[in-house]
Amino acid sequence: MIKTDVDGARQFIDDEEYTKTYEMAENAFRQVEQASGPGNNWLGWRRILKEPNDAELERIERHAAEIRKNADIFIICGIGGSYTGAKAIIESLTSGFEGSGLEILYAGHHMGGRYLHDLMEYLKSPREDGEPKRVYLNVISKSGSTLETALAFRTIRAWMHEEYGDEAKNRIVATTGESGGVLNNIIEEEGYAKYVIPGDIGGRFSVLTPVGLLPVAVAGIDIQTLYYGAVAEYELTESDPGKILEYATIRYILHKNGYALDVIGSFEPEMMGFAAWTQQLLGESEGKEGKGLFPATASYSTDLHSIGQMIQQGQRNMLETLFVIEKPISDLKITSMSDNTDELGYLEGKTFHEINHSAQEGTVQAHLEGGVPVIRVILEKLNAQQIGRFIYFYELMTAVYVYMLDVNPFNQPGVENYKQAMYRLLGKKD
Ligand SMILES: O=P(O)(O)OC[C@H]1O[C@H](O)[C@H](O)[C@@H](O)[C@@H]1O
């Protein structure tokens, strides 16, 4: 179960307003449950947990094991919902310092030429033993036409075909919509392996489809445990959505009362990928029709030394969401020393977890005193099961809360505007 601690936000909310608004949250949940709200053909993220596709999970596991055996580098080529979730899971559950074994790299998430140039140089450079690097590529795009992803894919696959010849087609895997889109034409022509993103699941809700599951399995994470964690949270919240409704109610009231920003962060750097994932999930879902809380992110305690000042004493229009991990991720202790020149002797014997926890508690106290409502979303442990639960928890909370705003959570019409202007400048026909 994902737990929440909303005491730090409730003190900013009137009881009567809370009770009245909670009924709205119940109605919004019913809209999700009965598929009766706007965008009701985009609820596949619930369907896949109600009826898990074990055959697909097994296919992904088999394929990932083969890639892990043969690859030096696995490139995740996608943007937005087509990479944020996989990146968040991988960063939360694997160490960044493995140093050997399979390396996971990212492409197609921006159009910086230097990054892609340097990535290509790195791919082309030999391994330490002088052998060429064995590169695998997973291009992920629901529409199959997103420019950032398509350009990086063109660059990398052209090189892979040159480098590996016919073998390239066994090293390139495509994850896209069932049909249509340029990517499907390429897959057909080249014979790449394909995974389908179901038509009723939008990008930012797609992490528990092959979009996220294949890269995560390639990273060595147990996707069965992850997936069934989400299933367990789905089942729990179907019969008891109380925590979700409480959270959505509070967010709705704060929004209505003029709050403009939700600063989403964690004292665990491992959770910052999820701050980015949540940022897209909430931002593209609620930021329409002049509504929505801007989802900002803050990484603690790092950012206490920069925007912490603003959170404490800037304009009073922000709430804060903290992702908390209850059980220590590490038991690393403060180093004992014979002298106390650095004056840190008073911390000897304590773990970093204890100190980080005190920093968190102190920050929450200070922010509450400074007038910032704080919501804590709590995972018991940092493991695949809890991460699966966390993903569904946020997907459902987002849908419920955005229905309360009387907004369709599942489209993103505003994203098209920059694309049209950009394509005009680039001289794209039609
Ligand atoms: O998977 P794709 O079709 O390439 O889309 C990738 C991303 O870009 C779009 O512009 C949307 O704003 C996002 O919601 C989406 O996740």
The ligand as an SDF file (V2000), in Angstrom:
LIG
                    3D

 16 16  0  0  0  0  0  0  0  0999 V2000
    5.3600    8.5030  -28.0370 O   0  0  0  0  0  0  0  0  0  0  0  0
    5.3100    9.6960  -28.9090 P   0  0  0  0  0  0  0  0  0  0  0  0
    4.1380    9.6740  -29.8510 O   0  0  0  0  0  0  0  0  0  0  0  0
    6.6120    9.9070  -29.6320 O   0  0  0  0  0  0  0  0  0  0  0  0
    5.0730   10.9600  -27.9870 O   0  0  0  0  0  0  0  0  0  0  0  0
    5.9900   11.3890  -27.0410 C   0  0  0  0  0  0  0  0  0  0  0  0
    5.4570   12.5630  -26.2500 C   0  0  0  0  0  0  0  0  0  0  0  0
    5.3280   13.6980  -27.0740 O   0  0  0  0  0  0  0  0  0  0  0  0
    4.0930   14.3350  -27.2960 C   0  0  0  0  0  0  0  0  0  0  0  0
    4.2900   15.5590  -27.9170 O   0  0  0  0  0  0  0  0  0  0  0  0
    3.2170   14.4630  -26.0550 C   0  0  0  0  0  0  0  0  0  0  0  0
    3.1410   15.7580  -25.5380 O   0  0  0  0  0  0  0  0  0  0  0  0
    3.5980   13.5220  -24.9410 C   0  0  0  0  0  0  0  0  0  0  0  0
    2.4500   13.2450  -24.1860 O   0  0  0  0  0  0  0  0  0  0  0  0
    4.1910   12.2470  -25.4900 C   0  0  0  0  0  0  0  0  0  0  0  0
    4.4720   11.3580  -24.4400 O   0  0  0  0  0  0  0  0  0  0  0  0
  1  2  2  0
  2  3  1  0
  2  4  1  0
  2  5  1  0
  5  6  1  0
  6  7  1  0
  7  8  1  0
  7 15  1  0
  8  9  1  0
  9 10  1  0
  9 11  1  0
 11 12  1  0
 11 13  1  0
 13 14  1  0
 13 15  1  0
 15 16  1  0
M  END
$$$$
